[in-house]
Amino acid sequence: MLLQVLLPLSVAGTPVEDLAAILHTDEGRHYRAAAVCAPLEPVLGPMGAILLLLGAPSGVHQSEAFLDLGRMLDPRVAETGGVDLGGSLLLGTDMDGGPGMAAVPFSGGLQEVEELLGTAGSQVASHPDGGWTLTPEEGGELRVHVVGDHLVFRRLSVPVDDPLEPMPWLIRGLPEEEGCAIFLDVEEGLMEGLPSTTAAAVLPSVVGRDARVRFSSQGAIPPAFGRRSPPARTFGSSSVPPRALLTVNVPGLEVLRVPSVEASLGLGPQEHAALASLVYIEPGMTVAGLGTQKDPQVVATMGVLRPSGRSFSGAGLNRRIVRMLWELGMPVRKLGRRAFVADVGGTLVYGATDVGRLSVGTDSLVVAEALVGHGEPWNQPEFVDVAAGRPVALAIAEDLISGGLVAGLEGADRTWDLTVQTGGAAVEVLDPVIALASPAYVALRSRARAVEVERLLPTLMAAQEDHRDRTGHYLALPPAPRPLGLLSTRAVHWVGGPGWDDLDFAPAGDLRGTYWVEVDEGGQVRVHGAIDGDGDGDPALWILDREGMVIQDPD
């Protein structure tokens, strides 16, 4: 059972070894996702909120009730609460909503447990069967036990009817790095268009170490994705740098043989033969993500030849592509001799052609720009170096993922292996991985991060009152630790800036929010806090004055 699962971790190994121990037990089969992070201290900052959803005493799931363990694992709290930040943190989920079990490395006694639980702002009571019952202010309940050298938190929930089958072959051979090892069983339907799959990952906490993400394949992987090949030329340019860039260094029609692509398009042998008789898509197809999260633009460029290897004219290629889309059952029409528009699943996709080249995307102007070479070319050296020889390569800009990343994908046997290089610690992508398995986690994470603002604004107001008592006036202050326009999901160190040194306010630890103070002509003070908990570019705003707290949430 659960407690037996944790006993082997009394002698902690690497995250991969500990994860394998969990998945080789009967209890481990009940988790849709499991993660082990060790040592804990380096991963706390990048992970941010560590959430546990709570169940009502009857076992009914309450999606809005959660406990943020990150508050208990603050180094100052950990020092007096018996938490060993050098040990292993375990997370497991048995439901779709989010993590429902956690084990925190612990070496204290009864007094330390009660002090630690008290930091959660919760009611703590002894349980007749041993341990404690934790009832946070948000509602719901957690059972808490001390097992070996871990303090175990478990949501009250009904058993899972469809247990997860462990796949140790996914874990075998993954690097044994400091950081987090993760196992996911992603159900079909959790994300639109995403088939069910199983994945394992190692996300190092050491900057400069590559991450490895491994996915189980839904069918045989085309041989072209398992071969290293010479670097293919990449096409395309744009007036602004792409925020994401993907290149496929295999013949384009091989992509259509990937099982999930075949299934989504309904392709069989007859359709493959028909397409192969029409065109040959060269290796090096490149897809660029432009625009913003609210107004994304996607454009793809590729070389397209006749099956014999000879080039089309621009007008001839346009006619051939329109015919090919029509044979795939897509509504399509020409927009002149070298352009077309097609309805792909309800989205208008524009295309432009030149001699042996095709550009398609969601914005006709961006499509034309990519084809004729306006702006900066996409084949920058730092991306080409990673793309060289890999069947698939991906780059993501720093404004989307802390430090940015480049990655190469290869397929073999029953798995896809994604090797990731990032400018920061790879464990910083843990949030998106958990969000993949639990879409509700994104909203919960945003709510947990908002707790920072709700906690600090009253402290900031109290500091202003102290300043007025000493000086006779409030102190207007600029945003800190960063301007409002630079908010992101990444936490930063507190730097007060001009005027802040005159106020007794210096939050410890890294912060995701920013704070400022306004004083009106009548001398009344209002303290402000803002945080972009979900990273969509529209921060939520809190305002606190003498009449209370006001929240302005763009969502």
C-alpha positions as CSV (number, residue, x, y, z in Angstrom):
1,M,0.0,0.0,0.0
2,L,1.0,3.7,0.0
3,L,3.1,3.5,3.2
4,Q,4.9,0.4,1.9
5,V,5.7,2.4,-1.3
6,L,7.6,5.0,0.7
7,L,9.7,2.7,2.9
8,P,12.3,1.9,0.2
9,L,12.9,5.6,-0.1
10,S,14.3,5.8,3.5
11,V,17.6,5.1,1.7
12,A,17.2,7.5,-1.2
13,G,18.8,6.8,-4.5
14,T,18.7,8.9,-7.6
15,P,15.3,10.3,-8.8
16,V,15.2,7.6,-11.5
17,E,15.9,4.8,-9.1
18,D,13.3,6.1,-6.6
19,L,10.7,6.5,-9.4
20,A,11.4,2.9,-10.6
21,A,10.8,1.7,-7.0
22,I,7.4,3.4,-6.9
23,L,6.3,2.0,-10.3
24,H,7.3,-1.5,-9.3
25,T,4.8,-1.6,-6.4
26,D,1.1,-2.4,-6.5
27,E,0.3,1.0,-5.0
28,G,2.3,2.8,-7.7
29,R,-0.1,1.5,-10.3
30,H,-2.8,3.7,-8.9
31,Y,-1.0,6.9,-10.0
32,R,-1.8,8.5,-13.3
33,A,1.4,10.5,-12.8
34,A,4.3,10.2,-10.4
35,A,7.4,12.4,-9.8
36,V,10.5,12.2,-7.6
37,C,12.7,15.2,-7.1
38,A,16.0,15.0,-5.3
39,P,17.7,16.8,-3.8
40,L,14.8,19.0,-3.1
41,E,16.4,22.4,-2.5
42,P,17.6,23.2,-6.0
43,V,14.1,22.4,-7.6
44,L,11.9,24.4,-5.2
45,G,12.4,27.7,-7.0
46,P,11.8,26.5,-10.5
47,M,8.8,24.3,-9.4
48,G,7.1,27.3,-7.7
49,A,3.8,26.1,-6.3
50,I,3.6,22.5,-5.2
51,L,0.0,21.7,-5.1
52,L,-2.2,19.0,-3.5
53,L,-5.8,18.9,-4.3
54,L,-8.0,18.1,-1.4
55,G,-11.0,15.7,-1.1
56,A,-14.0,16.1,1.1
57,P,-14.4,13.6,3.9
58,S,-16.9,11.7,1.8
59,G,-14.3,11.3,-0.9
60,V,-16.0,13.7,-3.3
61,H,-13.4,15.6,-5.3
62,Q,-13.2,19.4,-4.7
63,S,-11.4,21.0,-7.6
64,E,-11.1,24.4,-5.9
65,A,-9.6,23.2,-2.6
66,F,-5.8,22.8,-2.5
67,L,-2.8,23.0,-0.3
68,D,0.4,24.6,-1.5
69,L,3.3,22.6,0.0
70,G,5.8,25.2,-1.3
71,R,4.9,27.4,1.6
72,M,6.0,24.6,4.0
73,L,9.2,24.1,2.1
74,D,10.5,27.6,2.4
75,P,14.1,27.3,3.7
76,R,13.3,29.3,6.8
77,V,10.3,27.1,7.6
78,A,12.1,23.9,6.7
79,E,14.9,24.7,9.2
80,T,12.6,24.7,12.2
81,G,10.1,22.2,10.8
82,G,12.3,19.2,10.4
83,V,12.3,19.2,6.6
84,D,15.4,17.8,4.9
85,L,15.9,19.8,1.7
86,G,18.6,17.3,0.7
87,G,16.1,14.4,0.5
88,S,13.5,13.3,-2.1
89,L,10.1,14.8,-2.7
90,L,7.5,12.5,-4.1
91,L,4.3,13.6,-5.9
92,G,1.6,11.3,-7.2
93,T,-1.9,11.8,-8.7
94,D,-4.7,9.2,-8.9
95,M,-7.3,11.5,-10.5
96,D,-7.3,13.9,-13.4
97,G,-7.5,17.1,-11.3
98,G,-3.9,17.2,-10.0
99,P,-1.5,15.8,-7.4
100,G,-3.2,13.9,-4.6
101,M,-0.2,12.4,-2.7
102,A,3.1,13.9,-1.6
103,A,5.9,12.8,0.6
104,V,8.2,15.4,2.0
105,P,11.7,14.5,3.4
106,F,11.4,14.8,7.2
107,S,13.5,14.1,10.2
108,G,11.6,15.9,13.0
109,G,9.2,14.8,15.8
110,L,5.7,15.7,16.9
111,Q,6.5,19.3,17.7
112,E,8.1,19.9,14.3
113,V,5.1,18.3,12.5
114,E,2.7,20.6,14.3
115,E,4.8,23.7,13.6
116,L,5.2,22.7,9.9
117,L,1.5,22.1,9.4
118,G,0.7,25.3,11.2
119,T,2.4,27.3,8.4
120,A,-0.4,26.2,6.0
121,G,-2.9,28.3,7.9
122,S,-4.8,25.1,8.5
123,Q,-6.6,23.3,11.4
124,V,-4.7,20.3,12.6
125,A,-6.2,17.4,14.6
126,S,-5.0,14.0,15.7
127,H,-6.5,11.1,13.8
128,P,-7.8,8.0,15.6
129,D,-5.9,5.8,13.2
130,G,-2.6,7.6,13.7
131,G,-1.2,10.8,12.2
132,W,-3.2,13.9,11.7
133,T,-6.1,15.4,9.8
134,L,-5.2,18.7,8.0
135,T,-8.1,21.0,7.2
136,P,-7.0,24.1,5.2
137,E,-9.0,27.3,5.1
138,E,-10.0,26.5,1.5
139,G,-11.9,23.4,2.7
140,G,-11.3,19.7,2.1
141,E,-9.1,17.4,4.1
142,L,-5.7,15.7,4.0
143,R,-4.3,12.8,6.0
144,V,-0.8,13.2,7.3
145,H,1.6,10.4,8.4
146,V,5.2,10.1,9.3
147,V,6.7,7.1,7.4
148,G,10.4,6.4,7.6
149,D,12.1,9.7,6.8
150,H,9.1,11.2,5.0
151,L,6.1,13.2,6.0
152,V,3.3,11.9,3.8
153,F,0.3,13.9,2.7
154,R,-2.6,12.0,1.1
155,R,-5.9,13.3,-0.3
156,L,-9.0,11.4,0.8
157,S,-10.4,10.0,-2.5
158,V,-12.1,7.0,-3.9
159,P,-10.0,4.2,-5.4
160,V,-9.2,4.3,-9.1
161,D,-11.1,1.8,-11.2
162,D,-8.6,1.7,-14.1
163,P,-5.1,1.3,-12.6
164,L,-2.0,2.5,-14.5
165,E,0.2,-0.3,-15.8
166,P,3.8,0.6,-15.2
167,M,6.2,0.5,-18.1
168,P,9.7,0.2,-16.7
169,W,11.2,-0.1,-20.2
170,L,10.4,3.6,-20.6
171,I,12.6,4.4,-17.6
172,R,15.4,2.0,-18.4
173,G,18.5,3.9,-19.6
174,L,17.4,7.4,-18.6
175,P,20.2,9.4,-17.1
176,E,20.5,9.4,-13.3
177,E,20.7,13.1,-12.8
178,E,20.0,15.4,-9.8
179,G,16.6,17.0,-10.5
180,C,13.2,15.4,-11.2
181,A,12.2,12.0,-12.7
182,I,8.6,11.9,-14.0
183,F,6.2,9.2,-15.2
184,L,2.9,10.2,-16.9
185,D,0.0,8.3,-18.3
186,V,-1.9,10.8,-20.4
187,E,-5.5,9.8,-21.2
188,E,-7.0,10.5,-24.6
189,G,-9.2,13.5,-24.3
190,L,-7.3,15.3,-21.6
191,M,-6.0,17.6,-24.3
192,E,-7.8,18.2,-27.5
193,G,-6.2,16.2,-30.3
194,L,-3.7,14.5,-28.1
195,P,-3.8,10.7,-28.2
196,S,-3.3,8.7,-25.0
197,T,0.3,8.0,-24.3
198,T,2.8,7.2,-21.6
199,A,5.9,9.2,-21.0
200,A,8.9,9.3,-18.7
201,A,11.3,12.2,-18.3
202,V,14.5,13.3,-16.4
203,L,14.7,17.1,-15.8
204,P,18.1,18.0,-14.3
205,S,18.3,20.8,-11.7
206,V,21.9,21.5,-12.7
207,V,22.2,24.3,-15.4
208,G,23.8,23.0,-18.6
209,R,22.7,19.4,-18.2
210,D,20.5,18.0,-21.0
211,A,16.9,16.8,-20.2
212,R,15.5,13.6,-21.7
213,V,11.8,13.1,-22.3
214,R,10.7,9.7,-23.6
215,F,7.3,8.9,-25.1
216,S,5.7,5.6,-25.9
217,S,4.7,5.3,-29.5
218,Q,1.2,4.3,-30.5
219,G,2.5,2.2,-33.4
220,A,5.6,1.5,-35.5
221,I,7.9,4.5,-35.9
222,P,8.8,5.2,-39.6
223,P,12.5,4.2,-40.1
224,A,13.4,7.7,-41.3
225,F,12.9,9.1,-37.8
226,G,15.5,6.7,-36.4
227,R,18.3,7.7,-38.8
228,R,20.8,10.5,-38.5
229,S,21.1,12.4,-41.8
230,P,23.1,15.3,-43.1
231,P,21.8,18.8,-42.1
232,A,19.0,19.9,-44.4
233,R,18.7,23.5,-45.5
234,T,16.0,25.3,-43.6
235,F,13.7,27.9,-45.3
236,G,12.0,31.0,-44.3
237,S,12.4,34.4,-42.8
238,S,10.2,37.0,-41.0
239,S,10.4,40.6,-39.9
240,V,10.3,39.5,-36.2
241,P,12.2,36.5,-34.8
242,P,10.1,33.3,-34.3
243,R,9.1,32.5,-30.7
244,A,9.2,28.8,-31.6
245,L,10.8,27.0,-34.5
246,L,10.4,23.4,-35.6
247,T,12.3,21.7,-38.4
248,V,11.6,18.1,-39.8
249,N,14.8,16.7,-41.4
250,V,13.1,13.8,-43.1
251,P,11.1,13.6,-46.4
252,G,7.8,15.4,-45.7
253,L,5.6,12.5,-46.8
254,E,7.3,10.3,-44.1
255,V,5.6,12.6,-41.5
256,L,2.3,11.4,-42.8
257,R,3.3,7.8,-41.9
258,V,3.6,8.6,-38.2
259,P,0.8,6.5,-36.6
260,S,-1.0,9.4,-34.9
261,V,-0.8,11.5,-38.0
262,E,-2.1,8.7,-40.2
263,A,-5.0,8.2,-37.8
264,S,-6.0,11.9,-37.6
265,L,-6.0,12.3,-41.4
266,G,-7.5,8.9,-42.1
267,L,-4.6,7.9,-44.4
268,G,-4.2,4.3,-45.7
269,P,-2.0,2.7,-48.4
270,Q,-4.1,4.1,-51.2
271,E,-3.9,7.7,-49.9
272,H,-0.1,7.4,-49.4
273,A,0.4,6.1,-52.9
274,A,-1.7,8.9,-54.3
275,L,0.2,11.6,-52.5
276,A,3.6,10.1,-53.5
277,S,2.5,10.2,-57.1
278,L,1.9,14.0,-56.8
279,V,4.8,15.5,-54.9
280,Y,8.1,14.9,-53.1
281,I,8.5,17.1,-50.0
282,E,12.2,17.6,-49.3
283,P,13.8,17.2,-45.8
284,G,14.0,20.5,-43.9
285,M,10.4,21.5,-43.6
286,T,10.3,24.3,-41.1
287,V,7.4,25.6,-39.0
288,A,7.7,28.9,-37.2
289,G,5.5,30.3,-34.4
290,L,5.1,34.1,-34.5
291,G,2.8,36.6,-32.9
292,T,1.7,36.5,-29.3
293,Q,-0.1,34.0,-27.1
294,K,-3.4,35.9,-27.7
295,D,-2.8,36.3,-31.4
296,P,-0.5,33.4,-32.5
297,Q,0.6,33.1,-36.1
298,V,2.0,29.9,-37.6
299,V,3.8,29.6,-40.9
300,A,5.6,26.7,-42.5
301,T,8.0,26.6,-45.4
302,M,9.3,23.6,-47.4
303,G,10.8,22.5,-50.6
304,V,8.4,20.6,-52.9
305,L,9.5,18.8,-56.0
306,R,8.0,16.5,-58.6
307,P,8.2,12.8,-57.7
308,S,11.0,12.6,-60.3
309,G,13.0,15.2,-58.3
310,R,12.6,18.0,-60.9
311,S,11.3,21.4,-59.7
312,F,7.8,22.8,-60.3
313,S,7.3,26.3,-61.6
314,G,5.5,28.5,-59.1
315,A,2.2,28.3,-60.9
316,G,2.6,24.6,-61.5
317,L,3.2,23.9,-57.8
318,N,0.2,25.9,-56.9
319,R,-2.0,23.8,-59.2
320,R,-0.5,20.6,-57.8
321,I,-1.0,21.6,-54.1
322,V,-4.6,22.6,-54.7
323,R,-5.2,19.2,-56.4
324,M,-3.5,17.4,-53.5
325,L,-5.6,19.2,-50.9
326,W,-8.8,18.5,-52.9
327,E,-8.0,14.8,-53.0
328,L,-7.6,14.9,-49.2
329,G,-11.1,16.2,-49.0
330,M,-10.3,19.8,-47.9
331,P,-12.3,22.8,-49.2
332,V,-9.7,24.8,-51.3
333,R,-9.6,27.5,-53.9
334,K,-6.9,29.4,-55.8
335,L,-6.1,33.0,-55.0
336,G,-4.3,33.8,-58.3
337,R,-1.6,31.8,-60.1
338,R,0.7,31.4,-57.0
339,A,-1.5,31.4,-54.0
340,F,-4.5,29.5,-52.5
341,V,-6.6,29.2,-49.4
342,A,-7.9,26.0,-47.7
343,D,-10.3,25.3,-44.9
344,V,-8.4,22.9,-42.6
345,G,-10.6,21.8,-39.7
346,G,-12.4,25.1,-39.7
347,T,-9.2,27.2,-39.9
348,L,-8.3,29.2,-43.0
349,V,-4.8,28.3,-44.1
350,Y,-3.2,30.4,-46.8
351,G,-0.5,29.2,-49.2
352,A,2.0,30.8,-51.6
353,T,4.3,29.1,-54.1
354,D,7.6,29.8,-55.9
355,V,9.9,27.6,-58.0
356,G,10.2,24.4,-55.9
357,R,9.1,26.1,-52.7
358,L,5.8,26.3,-50.7
359,S,4.9,28.5,-47.7
360,V,1.6,28.0,-45.8
361,G,0.2,29.6,-42.6
362,T,-2.6,31.4,-40.9
363,D,-1.8,34.9,-42.1
364,S,-1.4,35.6,-45.8
365,L,1.1,38.5,-45.4
366,V,3.3,36.4,-43.1
367,V,3.2,33.5,-45.6
368,A,4.3,35.8,-48.4
369,E,7.0,37.3,-46.3
370,A,8.5,33.9,-45.4
371,L,8.6,32.8,-49.0
372,V,10.3,35.9,-50.6
373,G,12.9,36.3,-47.8
374,H,11.9,39.5,-46.1
375,G,13.4,40.1,-42.6
376,E,15.8,37.8,-40.7
377,P,16.4,34.2,-41.9
378,W,15.3,31.5,-39.5
379,N,18.4,29.3,-40.0
380,Q,20.5,31.0,-37.2
381,P,23.7,29.1,-36.2
382,E,22.6,28.2,-32.7
383,F,19.5,26.4,-34.1
384,V,21.2,24.8,-37.1
385,D,23.9,23.2,-34.8
386,V,21.2,21.4,-32.9
387,A,19.1,20.5,-35.9
388,A,22.0,19.1,-37.8
389,G,21.5,15.4,-38.3
390,R,18.5,15.0,-36.0
391,P,15.2,13.9,-37.6
392,V,13.2,16.6,-35.7
393,A,14.5,19.7,-34.0
394,L,12.7,22.4,-31.9
395,A,13.7,25.8,-30.6
396,I,11.6,27.9,-28.1
397,A,12.4,31.5,-27.2
398,E,13.3,32.8,-23.8
399,D,10.0,34.7,-23.4
400,L,8.1,31.4,-23.5
401,I,10.4,29.2,-21.4
402,S,12.9,30.5,-19.0
403,G,16.3,30.5,-20.6
404,G,14.9,29.3,-23.9
405,L,15.5,25.8,-25.2
406,V,16.5,23.8,-28.2
407,A,15.7,20.1,-28.6
408,G,16.2,17.2,-30.9
409,L,13.7,14.3,-31.4
410,E,14.6,10.8,-32.6
411,G,12.4,7.6,-32.8
412,A,13.4,4.0,-32.4
413,D,11.7,0.8,-31.5
414,R,8.6,1.8,-29.4
415,T,9.7,5.2,-28.2
416,W,10.4,8.7,-29.1
417,D,13.4,10.3,-27.3
418,L,13.5,14.1,-27.0
419,T,16.9,15.6,-25.8
420,V,16.5,19.1,-24.5
421,Q,19.1,21.8,-24.0
422,T,18.0,24.9,-22.1
423,G,19.6,28.1,-20.9
424,G,18.4,27.5,-17.4
425,A,17.8,24.4,-15.3
426,A,15.7,21.8,-17.2
427,V,13.6,21.2,-14.2
428,E,12.0,24.6,-14.9
429,V,9.8,22.9,-17.5
430,L,8.2,20.7,-14.8
431,D,5.1,22.9,-14.6
432,P,4.2,22.4,-18.3
433,V,4.8,18.6,-17.9
434,I,2.4,18.4,-15.0
435,A,-0.1,20.6,-16.7
436,L,-0.1,18.1,-19.7
437,A,-1.3,15.4,-17.4
438,S,-3.7,17.6,-15.4
439,P,-5.2,20.6,-17.2
440,A,-6.9,21.7,-14.0
441,Y,-3.4,22.1,-12.5
442,V,-2.8,25.3,-14.5
443,A,-5.7,27.1,-12.8
444,L,-4.7,25.7,-9.4
445,R,-1.1,26.8,-9.9
446,S,-2.2,30.4,-10.8
447,R,-4.4,30.5,-7.7
448,A,-1.5,29.2,-5.5
449,R,0.9,31.8,-6.9
450,A,-1.7,34.5,-6.2
451,V,-1.4,33.6,-2.5
452,E,2.0,35.4,-2.6
453,V,0.2,38.7,-3.4
454,E,-2.5,38.2,-0.9
455,R,0.0,37.5,1.8
456,L,2.4,40.4,1.1
457,L,0.0,43.2,0.5
458,P,-1.2,43.4,4.2
459,T,2.5,43.3,5.2
460,L,3.3,46.1,2.8
461,M,0.3,48.1,4.2
462,A,1.5,47.6,7.8
463,A,5.0,48.8,6.8
464,Q,3.3,52.0,5.3
465,E,1.4,52.5,8.5
466,D,4.7,52.2,10.5
467,H,6.3,54.7,8.2
468,R,3.5,57.2,8.7
469,D,3.7,56.8,12.4
470,R,7.4,57.7,12.3
471,T,7.3,60.4,9.6
472,G,3.7,61.7,9.4
473,H,3.1,60.6,5.8
474,Y,2.9,57.6,3.5
475,L,5.5,56.8,1.0
476,A,4.7,56.5,-2.8
477,L,6.9,53.8,-4.3
478,P,7.6,52.5,-7.9
479,P,7.0,48.9,-8.9
480,A,9.5,46.4,-7.5
481,P,11.2,44.0,-7.9
482,R,10.6,44.6,-11.6
483,P,8.4,46.7,-13.9
484,L,4.8,45.6,-14.5
485,G,5.6,45.0,-18.2
486,L,8.3,42.5,-17.3
487,L,6.1,40.1,-15.2
488,S,6.3,36.5,-16.1
489,T,5.8,33.1,-14.3
490,R,9.5,33.2,-13.4
491,A,10.4,34.1,-9.9
492,V,13.1,36.8,-9.2
493,H,15.0,38.0,-6.2
494,W,13.6,41.0,-4.3
495,V,15.3,44.3,-5.3
496,G,13.5,47.3,-3.9
497,G,14.9,50.2,-5.9
498,P,14.5,54.0,-5.2
499,G,12.6,54.8,-2.0
500,W,12.1,51.2,-0.8
501,D,15.1,51.3,1.5
502,D,13.2,53.9,3.6
503,L,10.4,51.3,4.3
504,D,10.6,48.3,6.6
505,F,9.6,45.8,3.8
506,A,12.0,43.3,2.3
507,P,10.4,39.9,1.4
508,A,12.6,36.9,1.7
509,G,12.9,34.4,-1.1
510,D,12.1,34.8,-4.8
511,L,8.9,36.5,-5.9
512,R,6.6,36.1,-9.0
513,G,4.6,39.3,-8.3
514,T,5.5,43.0,-8.4
515,Y,4.4,45.6,-5.9
516,W,4.0,49.4,-5.8
517,V,2.4,52.1,-3.6
518,E,0.3,55.2,-4.7
519,V,-0.6,58.1,-2.4
520,D,-3.3,60.5,-3.6
521,E,-3.6,64.2,-3.1
522,G,-5.5,63.7,0.1
523,G,-2.7,61.6,1.6
524,Q,-4.6,58.3,1.3
525,V,-2.5,55.2,0.5
526,R,-3.2,52.3,-1.8
527,V,-0.8,49.4,-2.1
528,H,-0.8,47.4,-5.3
529,G,0.3,43.9,-6.3
530,A,0.2,42.2,-9.7
531,I,1.1,38.6,-10.8
532,D,0.9,36.7,-14.1
533,G,0.2,33.3,-12.6
534,D,-0.7,31.6,-15.9
535,G,1.9,33.3,-18.1
536,D,-0.7,34.7,-20.6
537,G,0.6,38.2,-20.5
538,D,-2.4,39.6,-18.7
539,P,-1.5,39.9,-15.0
540,A,-4.2,39.9,-12.2
541,L,-4.1,43.1,-10.0
542,W,-4.8,43.4,-6.3
543,I,-5.4,46.8,-4.6
544,L,-5.5,47.2,-0.9
545,D,-6.6,50.3,0.9
546,R,-8.3,51.0,4.3
547,E,-11.6,49.7,2.9
548,G,-10.3,46.3,2.0
549,M,-8.9,44.3,-0.9
550,V,-10.0,44.6,-4.5
551,I,-9.0,42.0,-7.1
552,Q,-9.0,42.8,-10.9
553,D,-8.5,39.5,-12.7
554,P,-8.5,39.7,-16.6
555,D,-9.8,36.1,-16.8
